[in-house]
Amino acid sequence: MSIFFSAYGFVDHEAESIGTPSGQSIASGSIVCHGCRDDGKRQNRWFTILGFGKIAEAMRDLRKGDPITVTGKLQVKSRRTKTGEDRNEMEIVVDQMLSARLIEPTEGE
């Protein structure tokens, strides 16, 4: 299952490069998004982010704690842990990304 999704959060794990035989640039990292439940308590959600090409190259410049907004396809993957528990992991295949670290300041006159 996948849907189009946007998320604002902070870099949790810095991106790691994944090599492919064809030489395509791929990077994988994770972000954490903070929210509130109905009872007012803080609730965090973690997402794996996956980028290709220029997005993958830009992801490598991000550092833990950097604020980031990503938009892309949300994929929910089910897996079973070593202890036998079923888990759902959320992954965003990034189409667009915005981070203050990636914006270069322009010089004044």
C-alpha positions as CSV (number, residue, x, y, z in Angstrom):
1,M,0.0,0.0,0.0
2,S,1.3,3.5,-0.8
3,I,-0.1,7.0,-0.6
4,F,1.2,10.6,-1.4
5,F,2.4,12.1,1.9
6,S,4.2,15.1,3.4
7,A,6.0,15.2,6.7
8,Y,7.8,17.9,8.7
9,G,10.3,16.7,11.3
10,F,13.9,16.4,12.2
11,V,16.7,14.2,10.9
12,D,17.1,11.2,13.3
13,H,19.7,9.0,11.4
14,E,21.9,10.6,8.9
15,A,21.6,9.3,5.3
16,E,23.7,6.4,4.2
17,S,24.7,5.8,0.6
18,I,23.5,2.6,-1.1
19,G,25.4,1.5,-4.1
20,T,23.9,0.0,-7.2
21,P,25.6,-1.9,-10.0
22,S,24.3,0.7,-12.5
23,G,25.8,3.6,-10.5
24,Q,22.5,5.2,-9.5
25,S,22.8,7.4,-6.4
26,I,20.5,6.2,-3.6
27,A,20.5,7.3,0.1
28,S,18.5,6.1,3.1
29,G,18.0,7.8,6.5
30,S,15.3,8.5,9.0
31,I,13.3,11.4,10.4
32,V,11.2,11.8,13.5
33,C,8.0,13.9,13.5
34,H,6.6,15.2,16.8
35,G,2.8,15.4,17.4
36,C,0.2,15.3,20.1
37,R,-2.4,12.7,20.9
38,D,-6.0,13.5,21.8
39,D,-5.0,13.4,25.5
40,G,-2.3,16.1,24.9
41,K,0.7,13.8,25.4
42,R,3.5,14.0,22.9
43,Q,3.7,11.3,20.3
44,N,6.6,10.7,18.0
45,R,6.5,9.0,14.6
46,W,9.6,7.7,12.8
47,F,9.9,7.4,9.1
48,T,12.6,5.9,6.9
49,I,13.3,8.3,4.0
50,L,14.7,7.0,0.7
51,G,16.0,9.3,-2.0
52,F,17.3,8.8,-5.5
53,G,19.6,10.9,-7.8
54,K,19.9,14.5,-6.8
55,I,17.7,14.1,-3.7
56,A,20.0,11.3,-2.5
57,E,23.0,13.6,-3.0
58,A,21.3,16.4,-1.0
59,M,20.3,13.9,1.8
60,R,24.0,13.2,2.4
61,D,24.5,16.8,3.5
62,L,21.8,16.6,6.3
63,R,22.9,16.2,9.9
64,K,21.1,14.7,12.9
65,G,18.6,17.3,14.3
66,D,18.3,19.3,11.1
67,P,14.7,20.4,10.5
68,I,13.3,18.9,7.2
69,T,10.2,18.7,5.2
70,V,9.7,15.8,2.8
71,T,7.0,14.9,0.3
72,G,6.7,11.6,-1.5
73,K,5.1,8.2,-1.6
74,L,4.4,6.6,1.8
75,Q,4.9,2.9,1.9
76,V,3.9,0.8,4.9
77,K,6.0,-2.4,5.1
78,S,5.2,-5.2,7.5
79,R,7.9,-7.3,9.0
80,R,8.4,-9.8,11.9
81,T,11.0,-9.2,14.5
82,K,13.4,-11.8,15.8
83,T,11.1,-12.2,18.9
84,G,8.1,-12.9,16.6
85,E,6.3,-9.6,16.9
86,D,4.7,-8.1,13.8
87,R,5.8,-4.5,13.1
88,N,4.7,-2.0,10.5
89,E,7.5,0.3,9.2
90,M,6.7,3.6,7.4
91,E,9.0,4.6,4.5
92,I,8.8,7.8,2.4
93,V,10.2,7.6,-1.1
94,V,11.1,11.3,-1.4
95,D,10.0,13.3,-4.4
96,Q,10.7,16.8,-2.8
97,M,12.8,17.8,0.2
98,L,13.4,21.1,2.0
99,S,15.9,21.8,4.7
100,A,17.4,25.0,6.0
101,R,20.9,23.3,5.7
102,L,20.3,22.9,1.9
103,I,19.4,26.6,1.3
104,E,22.4,28.7,0.4
105,P,22.3,32.3,1.5
106,T,22.5,35.0,-1.1
107,E,24.9,37.9,-0.8
108,G,23.6,41.4,-0.3
109,E,24.7,44.3,-2.4
